[in-house]
Amino acid sequence: MLYEKERGIVLNACRQMVNDKLTVGSWGNISLRTHDNSIVITPSGTNYLKSTIDDMVVTDINGDIIEGNLKPSSEKLMHYEIYKNRNDVNAIVHTHSIYSSVLSVVDDNIPAITEDIAMLLGNNIKVSEYAITGSIELAKNVVKGLGKNNAAIMKNHGAVSVGNDMERSIVASEVLEKSAKIYIYSKIMGKINTIPDNDINKLRSISEDYLNQWKKWK
Ligand SMILES: [Zn+2]
């Protein structure tokens, strides 16, 4: 079996996504780029809690299957388009999480309201333009929405987070959903204060130290 370790990383991330209620059923999908630019991606329409590593699909970056018994995720084009446009990205987590989805419906960006957004996600997390699921238009819209950030909200759909490895992508996914919740509650309270622009850049530069330290202790 090719990429056994990478298949396991993707499957564990799927289980974490479901257990942390970032998605329900088979909605949401995850992929990992290997050292030689192959993609290990979740299959289409599968119960992640019952899946095994054999169910993960290995493709090239254009979507041709290298090894796999099942069809790759129907939202695979979005994954490939992100990898083609972001050399720094090796893992992608796409969820249909509740609070991010609320912002996707009302079409509201998340400014840098807390330090973890600035450190891990970027500045001003955008809502990407709508296009129907699985389309190349959606894939291109998400790339544009992400820009250099590590997360984006997908209009009338859900959320996507990216990172240099799966741990960073999953943490980004958790921070995005938490941030969406904080933003919505802050709006209900009626006042939004943001972090000054020059401090946002400083926070981004210390995030690597923070992540490396966190990985040591978990
Ligand atoms: Zn989706």
Residues whose N, C-alpha, C, O or C-beta is under 5 A from the ligand:
A	BS01	ZN	G28 G158
